Structures are given as structure tokens and as C-alpha cells.
């Protein structure tokens, strides 16, 4: 089968379109003929060897896809840890979901990682239930990306007051159309100062943090009392810096979110999908697609992620 292969752990330049053996289907898995794949920052990190548990190359890239499952011939969207960017993949049944009526292959391929991550971040922050008289505030880093745009759509439904960071006024303007209220161009203004000014010194209830390095400590300082930083990535490639004194000064916390781990918690994923499916049926959620590329031009998509110039989701057409 044709597949996008990480030939060595040296960055996206090590990617190559090659012929590979079809995946061996394990117990509990269902084979799928993949049609499209969603590109995530974790895929970029994997090419560098910076994603936990990455096997030795050669390795078929990709963790998110849309396709036709070969048992019931149904259109599905799914999540795997590796091997999605190939003509055939195999996923556990609990990590496959039916493609919503009317959705394109590209939309379906752009859904699982972003929307489950965003929903579970709000869930871990305790924000999927009413705030009890006050409005929750959320700071969303990389708000114009895949998880960011998903978090804005979900936050709008939940009634969250949202603050978002991006490097571009143009991208912030587009995200505001989705429901973002306070856009912060971090190239023009320090986001810690901006949050302090916009909230009159109070801070936010949660920060969705995927940068790592100094940004974890800065995000802690953006919190109000009893707030949480939900750490779901380290895009800078640097280990998160913790301001422990800042945590206990506000009775705040940093909580990790790793979809690869949670994806095996069926009770959590089933509950999340039940709510997400309801919002989809009500036409309140729709993946934001920024760029669609054929699999043979995957390097261009990886470069867009690396440069941070993309808006919304990058999708690779496999079939």
C-alpha cells in the first residue's frame, strides 16, 4: 500500500511516500481504507522524535483519518497513535466514530484530535457544567489552529468568555467570527499583560497551553484564584517551566491532557462523543479547514505547521 513514511527521526524532511506492508489487524481493531488524514502538531513532533513512545523508523505517519471501514462499509473518522497516513490503517472500535451526515471527508478527517482535545480540556477544567452565577473565562493559545478553533466553537456553546493568542491580526479576525471575544497578537503585545489589563487584574479560569517552556509559567500567572492550566503539548520543544509559588499563591493547578492516553478510557470518550454528536446534530460544530493537500505534497503541510502560518486544519488527501 502507499503510505507516508518517517524514514528517520530528523524532522519533516525525512518524510517519503513509499510502498509499505498493509497493517496487521490486532484483536479489537477494524481495518479501514483511509481517504483523508488530519495533520496535527504532534505529527510534526513525531518526525523529530519528540513525541513520547515514538517507535524506531521506518514508521507510517499520522494519527487521525477519515475512511471506509472494511467490516460494515461505513464512513468513519478515527484516531490511532501511528499509521493513519496510508491507504489502509487499523483502529480500535472505541476510537472510530460515524461521519456526521453532510460532512465531507476533509471535515471528518479534521475532527477527532481537535474536538476531543478541546472538549476534554473544558471537561477537565470543570466547565462543561454551568458556572453558577458567573461566567467562566478561558485563555486559548494558538487560537487560530485546529484545537484553538475547536475550543472557540465549543466555548461559544458553553458561554465561555474567551481570550485567544495568535501571531496575526488577520487570523484573530477570522477566529472572532467563530465567537472569540478578545484576540491578543502576541507579537505586538505580551499576552500576560494583555490578560491582566482585559480582566482588570483578575485573570482567567483556565488556560489551554500547548507551548511549553516559559509559557507554562506565564500561563499560571494569567490565572485567577483556583484556576487551571491544561497542558496538552509542548510546541516550543522545551520542557514546561513551573511557577510553583504562583500555583499555591492562587490555589491553582497545572493538569496534563494526553489524548493518546484518554482515547483508551472508553467511558470518558463515549461521554464526550455523546455530547459532541449532539452539538453536531444541532449544527453548532464544524471543523475549520485551512489547507487541503494531496499526500504527495505532505511536506508542504508539515512546513506550514512548523512555520505557524496555517489557519484552521491542514488535511491530507490519501485516496
C-alpha positions as CSV (number, residue, x, y, z in Angstrom):
1,X,0.0,0.0,0.0
2,X,1.1,3.6,-0.5
3,X,2.0,5.4,2.8
4,X,3.7,8.5,4.1
5,X,6.7,7.2,5.9
6,X,9.0,8.7,8.5
7,X,12.3,7.3,7.3
8,X,14.4,8.7,10.1
9,X,13.9,11.0,13.1
10,X,15.3,14.2,11.6
11,X,12.3,16.4,11.0
12,X,9.7,16.6,8.2
13,X,12.4,16.4,5.5
14,X,12.7,12.7,6.4
15,X,9.2,12.1,5.1
16,X,8.8,9.9,2.0
17,X,5.9,8.4,0.0
18,X,6.7,4.7,-0.1
19,X,5.1,1.3,-0.5
20,X,4.6,-0.4,2.8
21,X,3.0,-3.7,4.0
22,X,-0.6,-3.4,5.0
23,X,-1.2,-3.1,8.8
24,X,-1.6,-6.2,10.8
25,X,-5.1,-6.0,12.4
26,X,-5.0,-6.8,16.1
27,X,-7.8,-8.1,18.3
28,X,-10.4,-5.4,18.7
29,X,-9.3,-3.5,15.7
30,X,-11.1,-2.8,12.5
31,X,-9.4,-2.3,9.1
32,X,-10.1,1.0,7.3
33,X,-9.5,2.2,3.8
34,X,-8.3,5.7,4.5
35,X,-9.4,8.6,2.3
36,X,-8.1,11.7,4.2
37,X,-5.9,12.5,7.2
38,X,-5.8,15.4,9.6
39,X,-2.3,16.9,10.3
40,X,-1.5,17.8,13.9
41,X,1.4,19.4,15.6
42,X,2.1,16.0,17.3
43,X,2.8,14.7,13.8
44,X,5.5,17.3,13.3
45,X,7.0,16.4,16.7
46,X,6.9,12.7,15.8
47,X,9.2,13.4,12.8
48,X,11.7,14.9,15.2
49,X,11.5,12.1,17.7
50,X,9.9,14.4,20.2
51,X,6.7,12.6,20.8
52,X,6.5,10.1,23.7
53,X,6.8,6.5,22.7
54,X,7.7,7.1,19.0
55,X,8.8,3.7,17.5
56,X,12.0,3.4,15.6
57,X,11.7,4.3,11.9
58,X,10.6,3.4,9.3
59,X,7.2,4.4,10.6
60,X,4.0,5.3,8.9
61,X,3.0,8.8,9.9
62,X,-0.4,10.1,11.0
63,X,-2.9,9.7,13.9
64,X,-6.2,11.0,12.5
65,X,-8.2,9.9,9.5
66,X,-11.5,9.5,7.6
67,X,-12.2,6.4,5.6
68,X,-14.4,3.4,4.9
69,X,-14.2,0.6,7.4
70,X,-14.0,-2.8,5.8
71,X,-16.4,-4.7,8.0
72,X,-19.6,-2.7,7.6
73,X,-18.5,-0.5,4.7
74,X,-19.4,2.6,6.8
75,X,-17.8,6.0,6.6
76,X,-15.9,6.6,9.8
77,X,-13.5,9.0,11.3
78,X,-10.9,7.7,13.7
79,X,-7.8,8.1,15.9
80,X,-4.7,6.0,16.1
81,X,-1.3,6.7,17.6
82,X,0.6,6.0,14.3
83,X,-0.2,4.8,10.8
84,X,-3.1,7.0,9.6
85,X,-1.4,8.5,6.5
86,X,-1.7,5.3,4.4
87,X,-4.2,3.7,2.0
88,X,-5.1,1.3,4.8
89,X,-5.0,1.7,8.6
90,X,-6.5,-0.2,11.5
91,X,-8.1,1.3,14.6
92,X,-9.8,0.1,17.7
93,X,-13.6,0.1,17.6
94,X,-13.8,2.5,20.5
95,X,-11.7,5.1,18.5
96,X,-13.9,5.1,15.5
97,X,-17.0,7.3,15.1
98,X,-19.6,7.6,12.3
99,X,-19.1,10.5,9.9
100,X,-21.9,13.1,10.5
101,X,-24.5,13.4,7.8
102,X,-23.5,16.0,5.2
103,X,-19.8,16.2,6.2
104,X,-17.0,16.0,3.7
105,X,-14.1,13.6,4.0
106,X,-11.9,16.6,4.9
107,X,-14.2,17.7,7.7
108,X,-14.3,14.2,9.2
109,X,-10.5,13.9,9.0
110,X,-10.2,17.2,10.8
111,X,-12.5,16.3,13.7
112,X,-11.2,13.7,16.2
113,X,-8.0,15.1,17.6
114,X,-9.0,18.7,17.8
115,X,-12.6,18.4,19.1
116,X,-12.0,15.7,21.6
117,X,-8.9,17.6,22.9
118,X,-10.8,20.8,23.2
119,X,-13.9,19.2,24.8
120,X,-11.8,17.2,27.3
121,X,-9.9,20.4,28.2
122,X,-13.1,22.1,29.2
123,X,-14.2,18.9,30.9
124,X,-11.0,18.7,33.0
125,X,-11.4,22.4,33.8
126,X,-14.9,21.7,35.2
127,X,-16.5,24.0,32.6
128,X,-19.0,21.7,30.8
129,X,-21.5,22.4,33.6
130,X,-23.0,25.9,34.3
131,X,-20.8,28.3,36.3
132,X,-23.4,29.0,38.9
133,X,-23.9,32.7,38.5
134,X,-20.6,33.9,37.0
135,X,-19.1,33.5,33.5
136,X,-16.0,31.4,33.1
137,X,-13.0,32.8,31.3
138,X,-10.6,30.9,29.1
139,X,-7.3,31.8,27.5
140,X,-6.6,29.7,24.4
141,X,-3.1,29.7,23.0
142,X,-2.7,29.2,19.2
143,X,-6.3,30.1,18.9
144,X,-6.3,30.1,15.1
145,X,-5.1,26.5,14.9
146,X,-7.0,23.2,14.8
147,X,-7.5,22.8,18.6
148,X,-7.9,26.5,19.0
149,X,-10.8,26.9,16.5
150,X,-12.5,23.8,18.0
151,X,-12.1,25.3,21.5
152,X,-13.7,28.6,20.4
153,X,-16.7,26.8,18.9
154,X,-17.2,24.7,22.0
155,X,-16.6,27.7,24.3
156,X,-19.3,29.7,22.4
157,X,-21.8,26.9,23.1
158,X,-20.8,26.8,26.8
159,X,-21.0,30.5,27.2
160,X,-17.3,31.0,28.0
161,X,-15.6,34.4,27.8
162,X,-12.7,33.6,25.5
163,X,-9.3,35.2,25.1
164,X,-7.0,33.9,22.4
165,X,-3.4,34.4,21.3
166,X,-2.1,34.4,17.7
167,X,0.7,35.9,15.7
168,X,-1.6,37.5,13.1
169,X,-4.3,40.1,13.3
170,X,-5.9,38.6,10.2
171,X,-6.1,35.2,11.8
172,X,-7.6,36.7,15.0
173,X,-10.2,38.5,13.0
174,X,-11.3,35.2,11.4
175,X,-11.5,33.4,14.8
176,X,-13.6,36.2,16.2
177,X,-16.2,35.3,13.6
178,X,-16.4,31.9,15.4
179,X,-17.0,33.5,18.7
180,X,-13.7,34.7,20.1
181,X,-14.2,37.9,22.1
182,X,-10.7,39.0,23.0
183,X,-7.9,38.5,20.4
184,X,-4.3,39.0,21.5
185,X,-1.5,39.4,18.9
186,X,1.5,38.1,21.0
187,X,3.9,39.7,18.5
188,X,2.5,43.1,19.3
189,X,1.6,42.7,23.0
190,X,2.7,40.5,25.8
191,X,-0.3,38.2,26.4
192,X,0.3,38.2,30.2
193,X,0.0,41.9,30.3
194,X,-3.0,41.9,27.9
195,X,-4.9,39.3,30.1
196,X,-4.2,41.3,33.2
197,X,-5.5,44.5,31.6
198,X,-8.5,43.0,29.9
199,X,-9.6,41.2,33.1
200,X,-8.8,44.2,35.4
201,X,-6.2,42.1,37.2
202,X,-8.4,39.2,37.9
203,X,-7.1,36.7,35.4
204,X,-8.8,33.7,33.7
205,X,-10.2,30.4,35.0
206,X,-8.4,28.2,32.6
207,X,-5.5,28.4,30.1
208,X,-5.3,25.9,27.2
209,X,-1.5,25.6,27.0
210,X,0.4,23.7,24.3
211,X,3.6,25.8,24.0
212,X,5.7,24.6,27.0
213,X,8.9,26.3,28.1
214,X,8.4,29.7,29.8
215,X,4.8,29.8,28.6
216,X,3.6,27.4,31.2
217,X,4.8,29.7,34.0
218,X,3.4,32.7,32.2
219,X,0.1,31.0,31.8
220,X,0.0,30.2,35.5
221,X,0.4,33.9,36.1
222,X,-2.6,34.6,33.9
223,X,-4.9,32.6,36.2
224,X,-7.4,33.9,38.7
225,X,-7.9,32.1,42.0
226,X,-8.4,28.3,41.8
227,X,-7.7,28.4,38.0
228,X,-6.1,25.7,36.0
229,X,-3.6,25.4,33.2
230,X,-4.5,22.5,30.9
231,X,-1.1,21.4,29.4
232,X,-1.7,19.4,26.2
233,X,1.5,20.0,24.3
234,X,5.0,21.5,24.1
235,X,5.2,23.1,20.7
236,X,8.3,25.0,21.6
237,X,10.1,21.7,22.1
238,X,11.1,22.9,25.6
239,X,10.0,21.3,28.9
240,X,7.3,23.3,30.7
241,X,8.6,25.7,33.4
242,X,6.5,25.6,36.6
243,X,6.0,28.6,38.8
244,X,5.1,26.6,42.0
245,X,4.9,29.7,44.2
246,X,2.4,31.1,41.6
247,X,0.3,28.0,41.9
248,X,0.0,28.0,45.7
249,X,-0.5,31.8,45.8
250,X,-3.7,31.3,43.8
251,X,-4.6,27.7,44.9
252,X,-4.2,27.0,41.2
253,X,-3.1,23.8,39.3
254,X,-1.5,22.5,36.2
255,X,-3.2,19.5,34.7
256,X,-2.0,17.4,31.8
257,X,-4.1,16.2,28.9
258,X,-2.9,13.5,26.6
259,X,-5.4,12.3,24.1
260,X,-3.4,9.1,23.3
261,X,-4.0,8.1,27.0
262,X,-7.6,9.2,27.3
263,X,-8.5,7.6,24.0
264,X,-8.3,4.2,25.8
265,X,-10.7,5.3,28.5
266,X,-13.9,4.2,26.8
267,X,-16.3,5.7,29.4
268,X,-14.7,9.1,29.0
269,X,-14.6,9.0,25.2
270,X,-18.2,7.7,24.9
271,X,-19.5,10.5,27.2
272,X,-17.5,13.1,25.2
273,X,-18.8,11.8,21.9
274,X,-22.4,11.8,23.1
275,X,-22.2,15.5,23.8
276,X,-20.2,16.4,20.7
277,X,-22.5,14.4,18.5
278,X,-25.5,16.3,19.9
279,X,-23.9,19.6,19.1
280,X,-23.0,18.4,15.6
281,X,-26.6,17.4,15.1
282,X,-27.7,20.9,16.1
283,X,-25.2,22.4,13.5
284,X,-23.2,24.1,16.2
285,X,-19.8,22.4,15.4
286,X,-18.0,22.3,12.1
287,X,-14.2,21.8,11.6
288,X,-12.4,24.8,10.1
289,X,-10.3,23.6,7.1
290,X,-7.4,25.8,6.2
291,X,-5.4,23.8,3.7
292,X,-6.0,20.6,1.7
293,X,-3.0,18.9,0.1
294,X,-2.5,15.6,-1.7
295,X,-0.4,13.0,0.3
296,X,2.5,13.6,-2.1
297,X,2.7,17.2,-1.0
298,X,2.6,16.4,2.7
299,X,5.9,18.2,3.4
300,X,4.2,21.5,2.5
301,X,1.6,20.9,5.2
302,X,4.3,20.0,7.8
303,X,6.1,23.1,6.9
304,X,3.0,25.2,7.4
305,X,2.7,23.8,10.9
306,X,6.4,24.4,11.5
307,X,6.2,28.0,10.4
308,X,2.9,28.6,12.3
309,X,1.4,30.2,9.2
310,X,-1.7,28.0,8.9
311,X,-5.2,28.9,9.9
312,X,-7.5,26.1,11.0
313,X,-6.8,22.5,10.0
314,X,-4.4,21.1,7.4
315,X,-5.8,17.9,5.7
316,X,-4.0,15.4,3.5
317,X,-5.9,13.6,0.8
318,X,-4.9,10.0,0.8
319,X,-7.1,8.5,-1.8
